[in-house]
Amino acid sequence: KVLDFFNSGNISDNSILLLKNLSFNIQFIPYIVAGFLSFLIGGIDNFFYFKNLFFPIIGFFLSFLILKQLFKSFFFSLLGTIIFYSPLFSLFNILNLFQFTSSFLENPIGLSTLALKFPSNQFTIIFYFLGLLSILKILDNKNYTLLLIFSLVVSAYSYIFSFISLGFLVFFTFVYAAINNMGSKKNLFIAGFISLVISIPVFYFSIFQDFKDDLLISLAFT
């Protein structure tokens, strides 16, 4: 529907939903991005190949920055990133991905099916990593509050499970900072509170979803 809008200026009734009784989904950001990129690069098929290369590369880079913030060593952080991120983006398949064909699905080396999931393991994981990096920077008394708010809000309107996970990290880090009377507690509180207020519509619409029971069970496990 988003691609049809960019192509024609109208929202079509075309739907690929398997379930026709689903209510409105307010987690729309990944699909707007996907539709716009599909429009730019010539269709959804092209976007499918593009996303399997582009988004994992960004996630790989961000995970390296997170480990570099923790361990300082360049080579140790790079090795840790390769080990940590390989289930989501196998470096052995990089040449196949550059071909922009389905060949990377044929006998892939070390490629988990999780690596192909959009938006959860390709799009929203980028903002999850940005949020983690922001938390570490804030604990280092650097002003990354706006980036943390941005990461939380985009996660909320993209994939609620990423938002819940990142939100709990912010909350428990704030509790830790408050107990130890750290200067970062103010920025953590501001980021968490503002993000929660902006994300209230997501919780409101989720409560009234047709699949709310399954959603609540999944949130409990998350």
MIVOLO-93638 format. One line per 4 residues: number of its first residue (from 1); their letters; for each residue x, y, z of N, C-alpha, C. Coordinates in steps of 0.2 Angstrom, whole numbers, plus 5000, padded with zeros to 4 digits. Layout:
NUM	a	X/Y/Z/X/Y/Z/X/Y/Z  ...;
//
This chain:
1	kvld	5004/4994/5000/5000/5000/5000/5004/5006/5000  5010/5006/5004/5014/5012/5004/5017/5013/4997  5020/5008/4994/5023/5008/4987/5018/5011/4982  5011/5008/4983/5006/5011/4978/5005/5018/4979;
5	ffns	5006/5020/4985/5005/5028/4987/5010/5032/4983  5016/5029/4984/5022/5033/4981/5021/5033/4973  5019/5027/4971/5018/5027/4963/5013/5031/4960  5007/5031/4964/5001/5034/4961/4998/5040/4965;
9	gnis	5000/5040/4971/4997/5046/4975/4991/5044/4978  4989/5038/4977/4983/5035/4981/4984/5029/4985  4980/5028/4990/4981/5022/4994/4976/5017/4991  4979/5011/4989/4975/5006/4986/4972/5001/4991;
13	dnsi	4968/4997/4989/4964/4992/4993/4968/4985/4993  4974/4985/4989/4978/4979/4989/4980/4977/4996  4980/4971/4997/4982/4969/5004/4985/4962/5003  4991/4961/5007/4994/4954/5007/4993/4951/5014;
17	lllk	4988/4954/5018/4987/4951/5024/4983/4944/5024  4986/4939/5027/4983/4932/5027/4976/4933/5032  4976/4937/5037/4971/4937/5041/4967/4944/5040  4961/4943/5038/4957/4949/5036/4954/4953/5041;
21	nlsf	4954/4950/5048/4950/4953/5053/4955/4957/5058  4961/4959/5055/4966/4962/5060/4963/4970/5060  4964/4973/5066/4962/4980/5067/4969/4984/5065  4968/4990/5066/4973/4995/5064/4980/4994/5068;
25	niqf	4985/4994/5064/4992/4993/5067/4995/5000/5066  4997/5003/5072/5000/5009/5072/5008/5009/5072  5011/5003/5072/5018/5002/5071/5020/5002/5063  5020/5008/5061/5020/5009/5053/5026/5011/5051;
29	ipyi	5031/5014/5055/5037/5017/5052/5041/5012/5047  5042/5005/5049/5046/5001/5045/5043/5000/5038  5036/5001/5037/5033/5000/5031/5033/5006/5027  5033/5012/5030/5034/5018/5026/5041/5018/5023;
33	vagf	5046/5016/5027/5053/5016/5025/5054/5011/5019  5051/5005/5020/5051/5000/5015/5048/5002/5009  5042/5005/5009/5038/5007/5003/5042/5013/5000  5045/5017/5003/5048/5023/5000/5055/5020/4997;
37	lsfl	5058/5016/5000/5065/5013/4997/5063/5008/4991  5057/5005/4991/5055/5001/4986/5053/5005/4980  5050/5011/4981/5049/5016/4976/5055/5019/4973  5061/5020/4977/5067/5023/4974/5071/5018/4970;
41	iggi	5071/5011/4972/5075/5006/4969/5071/5002/4964  5065/5003/4963/5061/5000/4957/5057/4994/4959  5055/4993/4965/5050/4988/4967/5052/4984/4973  5047/4980/4976/5048/4977/4982/5053/4971/4981;
45	dnff	5053/4968/4975/5058/4963/4974/5065/4965/4975  5066/4971/4972/5073/4974/4973/5074/4976/4980  5069/4979/4984/5070/4980/4991/5072/4974/4995  5069/4969/4993/5070/4962/4997/5078/4961/4997;
49	yfkn	5081/4961/4991/5088/4960/4991/5092/4966/4994  5090/4972/4993/5093/4978/4996/5093/4977/5004  5088/4976/5007/5087/4976/5014/5092/4971/5017  5093/4965/5014/5097/4960/5016/5104/4961/5016;
53	lffp	5106/4967/5013/5113/4969/5013/5114/4975/5017  5109/4980/5016/5110/4987/5018/5109/4987/5026  5103/4984/5029/5102/4985/5036/5107/4981/5040  5109/4975/5038/5113/4971/5042/5120/4975/5043;
57	iigf	5122/4978/5037/5129/4982/5038/5129/4987/5043  5123/4991/5043/5122/4996/5048/5122/4993/5055  5118/4988/5056/5118/4984/5063/5125/4982/5065  5129/4979/5060/5136/4976/5061/5140/4982/5064;
61	flsf	5140/4988/5060/5144/4994/5062/5142/4996/5069  5135/4997/5070/5133/4999/5077/5135/4994/5083  5135/4988/5081/5137/4983/5087/5144/4984/5088  5148/4985/5083/5155/4987/5084/5156/4993/5088;
65	lilk	5152/4998/5087/5153/5004/5091/5151/5003/5098  5146/4999/5099/5144/4997/5106/5150/4994/5110  5153/4988/5107/5158/4985/5110/5165/4989/5111  5166/4994/5106/5171/4998/5106/5171/5003/5112;
69	qlfk	5164/5005/5114/5163/5009/5119/5164/5005/5126  5163/4999/5126/5164/4995/5132/5171/4993/5133  5175/4990/5128/5181/4987/5128/5187/4991/5126  5185/4997/5122/5191/5001/5120/5195/4998/5114;
73	sfff	5197/4992/5115/5201/4989/5110/5198/4988/5103  5201/4991/5098/5198/4990/5091/5198/4983/5089  5203/4979/5089/5203/4972/5087/5199/4968/5091  5199/4969/5097/5195/4964/5102/5187/4966/5100;
77	sllg	5186/4972/5099/5179/4974/5098/5177/4971/5091  5181/4972/5086/5179/4969/5079/5178/4961/5080  5183/4958/5083/5182/4951/5084/5175/4949/5088  5174/4953/5093/5168/4952/5096/5161/4953/5092;
81	tiif	5162/4958/5088/5156/4960/5083/5155/4954/5079  5160/4951/5076/5160/4946/5071/5156/4940/5074  5158/4938/5080/5156/4932/5084/5148/4934/5086  5147/4940/5088/5140/4942/5091/5135/4942/5085;
85	yspl	5137/4945/5079/5133/4947/5074/5132/4942/5069  5136/4937/5069/5137/4932/5063/5130/4928/5062  5126/4926/5068/5120/4923/5067/5115/4927/5063  5116/4934/5063/5111/4938/5059/5114/4941/5053;
89	fslf	5120/4940/5052/5123/4943/5046/5130/4939/5045  5130/4933/5041/5136/4930/5040/5140/4933/5035  5147/4934/5037/5151/4937/5033/5153/4933/5027  5152/4926/5028/5154/4922/5022/5149/4923/5016;
93	niln	5143/4926/5017/5138/4927/5012/5138/4934/5009  5143/4938/5011/5143/4945/5009/5144/4945/5001  5148/4941/4998/5148/4941/4990/5142/4939/4987  5138/4934/4990/5132/4933/4987/5127/4938/4988;
97	lfqf	5127/4942/4993/5122/4947/4995/5123/4953/4989  5130/4954/4988/5131/4959/4983/5128/4958/4976  5127/4951/4975/5124/4950/4968/5117/4952/4967  5114/4953/4973/5107/4955/4973/5102/4950/4969;
101	tssf	5103/4944/4970/5099/4939/4968/5097/4934/4974  5093/4929/4972/5091/4924/4978/5097/4919/4979  5103/4920/4976/5108/4915/4976/5110/4914/4984  5109/4919/4988/5112/4919/4995/5108/4914/4999;
105	lenp	5102/4913/4996/5097/4908/5000/5099/4901/4998  5103/4899/4993/5105/4893/4991/5112/4891/4995  5111/4886/5000/5116/4883/5004/5120/4889/5007  5117/4893/5011/5121/4899/5014/5125/4896/5020;
109	igls	5130/4899/5021/5135/4897/5026/5134/4901/5032  5131/4898/5038/5130/4901/5044/5125/4907/5044  5120/4906/5039/5115/4912/5039/5109/4909/5042  5107/4912/5048/5101/4911/5051/5095/4914/5048;
113	tlal	5089/4911/5048/5083/4913/5045/5081/4920/5049  5084/4921/5055/5082/4927/5058/5085/4933/5055  5091/4932/5051/5094/4937/5047/5089/4940/5042  5084/4937/5040/5080/4939/5034/5074/4942/5037;
117	kfps	5073/4943/5043/5066/4945/5046/5066/4953/5046  5061/4955/5043/5060/4963/5043/5053/4964/5046  5052/4969/5050/5058/4973/5053/5062/4971/5059  5060/4966/5062/5062/4965/5069/5070/4964/5069;
121	nqft	5073/4960/5065/5080/4959/5065/5084/4962/5060  5081/4967/5056/5085/4971/5052/5084/4978/5053  5078/4980/5053/5076/4988/5054/5077/4990/5061  5073/4987/5065/5072/4989/5072/5078/4988/5076;
125	iify	5082/4983/5075/5088/4981/5078/5093/4987/5078  5093/4991/5072/5097/4997/5072/5096/5002/5077  5089/5003/5078/5087/5008/5084/5088/5005/5091  5088/4999/5091/5089/4995/5098/5097/4996/5099;
129	flgl	5101/4995/5094/5108/4997/5095/5110/5004/5097  5106/5008/5093/5107/5016/5094/5105/5017/5101  5100/5014/5104/5098/5015/5111/5103/5013/5116  5106/5007/5114/5111/5004/5119/5117/5009/5119;
133	lsil	5119/5011/5113/5125/5016/5113/5123/5022/5116  5117/5025/5116/5115/5031/5119/5116/5030/5127  5113/5024/5129/5114/5023/5137/5121/5023/5139  5125/5020/5135/5132/5019/5137/5135/5026/5137;
137	kild	5134/5030/5132/5136/5037/5132/5134/5042/5137  5127/5041/5139/5124/5045/5145/5128/5043/5151  5129/5036/5152/5132/5034/5158/5140/5037/5159  5142/5039/5153/5149/5042/5152/5148/5050/5153;
141	nkny	5142/5052/5155/5141/5059/5156/5141/5063/5149  5139/5060/5144/5139/5063/5138/5131/5064/5136  5130/5070/5132/5123/5071/5131/5120/5068/5125  5118/5062/5126/5115/5058/5120/5107/5057/5122;
145	tlll	5104/5061/5126/5097/5060/5128/5092/5060/5122  5093/5065/5117/5089/5065/5111/5090/5059/5107  5096/5057/5106/5096/5050/5102/5093/5045/5106  5093/5044/5112/5090/5039/5116/5082/5040/5115;
149	ifsl	5080/5046/5115/5072/5047/5114/5070/5045/5107  5074/5047/5102/5073/5045/5096/5073/5038/5095  5078/5034/5098/5078/5027/5097/5072/5023/5100  5070/5026/5106/5064/5023/5109/5058/5024/5105;
153	vvsa	5057/5030/5103/5050/5032/5100/5050/5028/5093  5055/5028/5089/5055/5024/5083/5054/5017/5084  5057/5014/5089/5056/5007/5091/5049/5006/5093  5046/5010/5096/5039/5010/5098/5034/5009/5092;
157	ysyi	5035/5014/5088/5031/5014/5082/5033/5009/5076  5038/5005/5078/5041/5000/5073/5039/4993/5075  5042/4991/5081/5041/4984/5084/5041/4985/5091  5035/4984/5094/5034/4985/5101/5039/4981/5106;
161	fsfi	5041/4975/5103/5045/4971/5107/5052/4974/5108  5055/4977/5103/5061/4981/5104/5060/4987/5108  5055/4990/5108/5053/4996/5113/5053/4993/5120  5049/4988/5121/5049/4985/5128/5056/4983/5131;
165	slgf	5060/4980/5127/5067/4978/5129/5071/4984/5130  5071/4988/5126/5075/4994/5127/5073/4999/5132  5066/4999/5133/5063/5003/5139/5065/5000/5145  5065/4993/5146/5067/4990/5152/5074/4992/5154;
169	lvff	5078/4992/5149/5085/4993/5150/5086/5000/5152  5083/5005/5149/5083/5012/5152/5081/5012/5159  5075/5009/5160/5072/5009/5167/5077/5007/5172  5080/5001/5171/5085/4998/5176/5091/5001/5177;
173	tfvy	5093/5004/5171/5099/5008/5171/5098/5015/5175  5092/5018/5174/5090/5023/5178/5090/5022/5186  5088/5016/5188/5087/5014/5195/5095/5013/5197  5099/5010/5193/5106/5009/5195/5109/5016/5196;
177	aain	5108/5021/5191/5111/5027/5192/5108/5031/5198  5102/5030/5199/5099/5034/5205/5102/5031/5212  5102/5025/5212/5105/5022/5218/5112/5024/5220  5116/5025/5214/5123/5027/5215/5124/5034/5214;
181	nmgs	5118/5038/5214/5118/5045/5214/5123/5048/5208  5122/5045/5202/5126/5047/5196/5123/5053/5193  5127/5057/5190/5124/5062/5186/5120/5061/5180  5121/5055/5178/5117/5053/5172/5110/5051/5173;
185	kknl	5108/5051/5179/5101/5049/5181/5096/5053/5178  5097/5060/5178/5093/5065/5176/5091/5064/5168  5096/5063/5164/5095/5062/5157/5092/5055/5156  5093/5050/5159/5090/5044/5158/5082/5044/5160;
189	fiag	5081/5048/5166/5074/5049/5167/5070/5053/5162  5073/5058/5160/5070/5063/5155/5069/5059/5148  5074/5055/5146/5073/5051/5140/5067/5046/5141  5067/5042/5146/5062/5037/5147/5055/5040/5148;
193	fisl	5055/5045/5152/5048/5048/5153/5045/5051/5146  5049/5055/5143/5046/5058/5137/5045/5053/5131  5049/5048/5131/5048/5042/5126/5041/5038/5128  5040/5037/5134/5034/5034/5136/5028/5038/5135;
197	visi	5028/5044/5136/5022/5049/5134/5021/5049/5127  5026/5049/5123/5025/5049/5116/5022/5043/5113  5024/5037/5116/5022/5031/5114/5016/5028/5117  5012/5032/5121/5006/5030/5123/5001/5028/5118;
201	pvfy	5000/5031/5112/4996/5028/5107/4997/5021/5105  5003/5019/5105/5005/5012/5103/5002/5007/5108  5002/5009/5115/4999/5004/5120/4992/5005/5119  4989/5010/5118/4982/5011/5117/4979/5007/5111;
205	fsif	4982/5007/5105/4980/5003/5100/4981/4996/5101  4987/4994/5104/4988/4987/5105/4983/4984/5110  4981/4987/5115/4976/4984/5119/4969/4982/5115  4968/4986/5110/4962/4985/5106/4963/4981/5100;
209	qdfk	4969/4978/5099/4970/4974/5093/4966/4967/5094  4964/4964/5088/4961/4958/5088/4965/4952/5091  4972/4953/5090/4976/4948/5092/4980/4950/5099  4976/4954/5103/4979/4957/5109/4981/4951/5114;
213	ddll	4977/4946/5114/4979/4940/5119/4986/4937/5117  4987/4936/5111/4994/4933/5109/4999/4939/5110  4997/4945/5109/5002/4950/5110/5004/4951/5117  4999/4950/5122/5001/4951/5129/5005/4945/5131;
217	isla	5004/4939/5129/5008/4933/5130/5015/4934/5128  5016/4937/5122/5023/4938/5119/5026/4943/5123  5023/4949/5125/5026/4954/5129/5028/4951/5136  5024/4947/5138/5026/4944/5145/5033/4940/5144;
221	ft	5033/4936/5139/5040/4932/5138/5045/4937/5136  5044/4943/5133/5049/4948/5131/5052/4951/5138;
//
